Amino acid sequence: MLKAIIIDDEKWARSIIRNLGQWHELGIEIVGEGENGIDGLQLVEKEHPDIVITDMQMSNMDGVDFLKTLKDKVKEIKIIVISGYDNFDYMRQAIHSQAIEYILKPVDAVELNEALKRCVKEMTLLKSTSTLALHDLFEEEVIVYIIEKVKAFRSVLKGTDKTKVTTVLADLKKRINYTSEDQSIFVRLLHDYLLPVLREEMMDVLKRNEEIRAIYDQLKMDVKEGMLINNYFERVEELTIAGINHRYNEIKETEKPIVDLAKEYIDVAYREEISLSDVAERFFISKEYLSSSFKSHYGITLGNYILKRKMEEAVKLLEKGNAHKEISKHLGYKDVTYFYKVFKKYYGCTPGEYNS
């Protein structure tokens, strides 16, 4: 798995890059984000990324100084520069730092992913264990099956049903056991897909529970050294169930009302595809109780609150000049046409009409 960091002083810009990149498909994990060059250098020291995606105009340490220092410290690293300015000095430093690409904002998804593919291709020559190299060892239908099951696993991790965790992992394990390839290689390939899902969906737990964080870190180390399939699935199941139990205990012990916790979760996760059922399951309560409590407490249904957050974010991004397709993907809409319909129903005009 290749590692990437994103450096930009605007949180929404980092979010756009996260949502536009085909990270899982390319075998890339985002391991950190920073607001300026100082943050970037600290992340490079800590995470040892393969790819750095950076803005140029930032406070404290701008992109020019960041890239100069970075190239002195690290030789084998791939750089993508993203800037809101067609500035000669910025471009000259990007060229001097051998950046893969200089992309102007608003970021185009195709341009970003083409640059990421070039990064992966060049790093593959240096690392024989990249996801793309491992892909060549297995049939396409096996890779497709893994991707589909990992999507299902991500959905399960958003909730708190331990039985679903066991079921999804058992289905995946059953298919893998029929292959004749070396088990440790297959585990490495599978982990390249599962690791970012575990990290993203369990981030709240990993930050607050040292024991669970230790299980997570040990799993990463053991995969590198080589693991058997059965051992791998046992450890993943142990990790995820420990995370669910931790969430349950936190919710049970907190003095904060469930509706407040639900609102806080939505305020972070509203860009994803989440529903009343997803939120209710995450907080171990019935959707009927959550629905009535949320409406009583906040004067708006939970579903309409999620929609409100999405539409407010859509307007902010439109005003910043982002492309409609980018905004649609950023807000968790798979189909830009559906995004148009939702936007028009909410505001009474299309995104294009709103801009004009």
Number of C-alpha atoms within 10 A of each C-alpha: 22 22 17 25 23 26 29 28 20 13 12 14 20 20 15 21 21 14 20 19 20 18 20 18 12 21 19 23 23 19 18 17 21 20 21 24 28 18 17 26 20 12 21 21 11 11 14 16 21 21 25 25 23 29 31 27 19 18 13 11 18 20 26 21 14 21 26 14 14 19 15 9 12 14 9 13 19 24 26 22 24 26 21 13 14 12 10 9 10 20 20 12 18 23 14 12 19 15 20 20 22 21 20 15 16 17 19 18 19 12 15 20 17 15 22 25 16 14 23 24 16 15 18 16 11 11 14 11 16 22 24 17 14 16 14 10 12 13 9 11 9 13 14 11 13 19 17 11 16 21 13 15 21 17 17 23 22 16 20 23 15 16 10 16 22 19 13 15 18 14 11 18 15 10 12 19 12 8 12 8 12 10 18 17 19 22 21 25 25 21 22 23 23 20 18 20 20 19 17 15 18 21 13 12 20 20 10 11 13 11 12 20 19 12 16 21 12 12 19 13 11 14 18 14 10 15 19 15 19 12 12 22 18 12 15 21 17 15 20 23 19 18 22 21 14 16 19 15 10 13 17 13 9 10 8 10 10 19 22 13 15 18 18 12 14 19 14 10 16 21 21 16 13 16 14 18 15 16 24 21 17 21 22 17 13 13 17 11 11 23 18 15 17 20 16 12 11 13 11 15 18 23 14 11 19 22 18 15 17 22 18 10 18 21 18 13 20 16 11 11 13 19 15 18 18 20 24 21 19 23 22 18 20 13 11 16 13 12 23 19 14 17 20 15 11 13 12 12 15 16 19 10 9 14 11 5
